[in-house]
Amino acid sequence: LDPDRLMEFWANEEISCVSFGRDRVMGQEDLRAHYESVFAIWAETQLAWLPGSTIDVLSPELALFQGTARQATTDQDGPSYVSHVHFTELLKKIDGAWKIQRNHVSGRTVQEG
């Protein structure tokens, strides 16, 4: 679980992220702090994209990525959770690479034991 690795997927300009109804995360520093706080709790997480995800290219520099994923997470103190998440991401092409500019995630989390 490496916040620096995840930050590589985000645009370097102003970014916005809303996840599971929490407060909006705005900008690189807020997003890094969000990842660091979450990863301090998680011992392990696995993410699997489910069939049906779509990418719609809106213009040569913008695309919309939508779909569903299954995330299995184990906390440092032992509880395990499974989340079925729905996501929408606005991607922007920067220096030839697609980067996340806007992100919204919602879903349902169930504790497993």
C-alpha positions as a Python dict, from the first residue, in 0.01 Angstrom:
ca = {
    (1, 'L'): (0, 0, 0),
    (2, 'D'): (200, 290, -136),
    (3, 'P'): (46, 640, -150),
    (4, 'D'): (328, 760, -378),
    (5, 'R'): (247, 489, -635),
    (6, 'L'): (-123, 580, -635),
    (7, 'M'): (-47, 951, -671),
    (8, 'E'): (115, 873, -1008),
    (9, 'F'): (-232, 801, -1150),
    (10, 'W'): (-366, 1148, -1065),
    (11, 'A'): (-340, 1470, -1264),
    (12, 'N'): (-95, 1721, -1124),
    (13, 'E'): (-341, 2007, -1148),
    (14, 'E'): (-637, 2062, -917),
    (15, 'I'): (-806, 1729, -848),
    (16, 'S'): (-1125, 1629, -671),
    (17, 'C'): (-1228, 1299, -511),
    (18, 'V'): (-1543, 1195, -323),
    (19, 'S'): (-1540, 848, -170),
    (20, 'F'): (-1816, 663, 19),
    (21, 'G'): (-1991, 985, 119),
    (22, 'R'): (-1690, 1124, 305),
    (23, 'D'): (-1580, 1483, 275),
    (24, 'R'): (-1455, 1590, -63),
    (25, 'V'): (-1080, 1559, -106),
    (26, 'M'): (-939, 1853, -303),
    (27, 'G'): (-585, 1880, -435),
    (28, 'Q'): (-269, 1672, -421),
    (29, 'E'): (-190, 1729, -52),
    (30, 'D'): (-542, 1639, 69),
    (31, 'L'): (-544, 1326, -147),
    (32, 'R'): (-202, 1213, -21),
    (33, 'A'): (-316, 1271, 340),
    (34, 'H'): (-634, 1071, 270),
    (35, 'Y'): (-437, 776, 131),
    (36, 'E'): (-189, 786, 420),
    (37, 'S'): (-467, 783, 682),
    (38, 'V'): (-649, 493, 515),
    (39, 'F'): (-334, 289, 452),
    (40, 'A'): (-231, 331, 818),
    (41, 'I'): (-541, 125, 908),
    (42, 'W'): (-529, -134, 629),
    (43, 'A'): (-298, -434, 651),
    (44, 'E'): (-395, -562, 304),
    (45, 'T'): (-635, -477, 23),
    (46, 'Q'): (-719, -638, -310),
    (47, 'L'): (-917, -477, -590),
    (48, 'A'): (-1083, -661, -880),
    (49, 'W'): (-1261, -480, -1165),
    (50, 'L'): (-1594, -646, -1243),
    (51, 'P'): (-1728, -699, -1598),
    (52, 'G'): (-1914, -407, -1750),
    (53, 'S'): (-1667, -123, -1692),
    (54, 'T'): (-1664, 129, -1975),
    (55, 'I'): (-1431, 398, -2104),
    (56, 'D'): (-1588, 662, -2324),
    (57, 'V'): (-1346, 893, -2503),
    (58, 'L'): (-1511, 1235, -2496),
    (59, 'S'): (-1236, 1423, -2680),
    (60, 'P'): (-868, 1368, -2763),
    (61, 'E'): (-783, 1483, -2408),
    (62, 'L'): (-1083, 1372, -2197),
    (63, 'A'): (-1237, 1031, -2121),
    (64, 'L'): (-1498, 897, -1878),
    (65, 'F'): (-1424, 568, -1695),
    (66, 'Q'): (-1720, 404, -1518),
    (67, 'G'): (-1773, 67, -1362),
    (68, 'T'): (-1787, -159, -1059),
    (69, 'A'): (-1515, -323, -856),
    (70, 'R'): (-1487, -559, -559),
    (71, 'Q'): (-1244, -456, -287),
    (72, 'A'): (-1141, -694, -7),
    (73, 'T'): (-960, -528, 284),
    (74, 'T'): (-814, -651, 612),
    (75, 'D'): (-745, -394, 885),
    (76, 'Q'): (-433, -393, 1101),
    (77, 'D'): (-640, -502, 1403),
    (78, 'G'): (-796, -795, 1219),
    (79, 'P'): (-1145, -724, 1082),
    (80, 'S'): (-1196, -797, 714),
    (81, 'Y'): (-1434, -613, 483),
    (82, 'V'): (-1568, -658, 133),
    (83, 'S'): (-1686, -354, -61),
    (84, 'H'): (-1872, -351, -390),
    (85, 'V'): (-1795, -8, -527),
    (86, 'H'): (-1929, 192, -818),
    (87, 'F'): (-1693, 450, -960),
    (88, 'T'): (-1687, 732, -1210),
    (89, 'E'): (-1359, 893, -1310),
    (90, 'L'): (-1291, 1180, -1547),
    (91, 'L'): (-954, 1116, -1712),
    (92, 'K'): (-739, 1382, -1874),
    (93, 'K'): (-450, 1315, -2110),
    (94, 'I'): (-139, 1487, -1978),
    (95, 'D'): (197, 1448, -2156),
    (96, 'G'): (56, 1149, -2346),
    (97, 'A'): (-67, 961, -2035),
    (98, 'W'): (-423, 935, -1900),
    (99, 'K'): (-449, 1076, -1546),
    (100, 'I'): (-745, 1094, -1305),
    (101, 'Q'): (-877, 1448, -1268),
    (102, 'R'): (-1212, 1383, -1096),
    (103, 'N'): (-1322, 1073, -906),
    (104, 'H'): (-1638, 959, -732),
    (105, 'V'): (-1674, 625, -552),
    (106, 'S'): (-1980, 491, -375),
    (107, 'G'): (-2078, 147, -259),
    (108, 'R'): (-2165, -96, 16),
    (109, 'T'): (-1918, -243, 266),
    (110, 'V'): (-1982, -560, 466),
    (111, 'Q'): (-1765, -680, 755),
    (112, 'E'): (-1656, -1046, 726),
    (113, 'G'): (-1605, -1181, 1075),
}
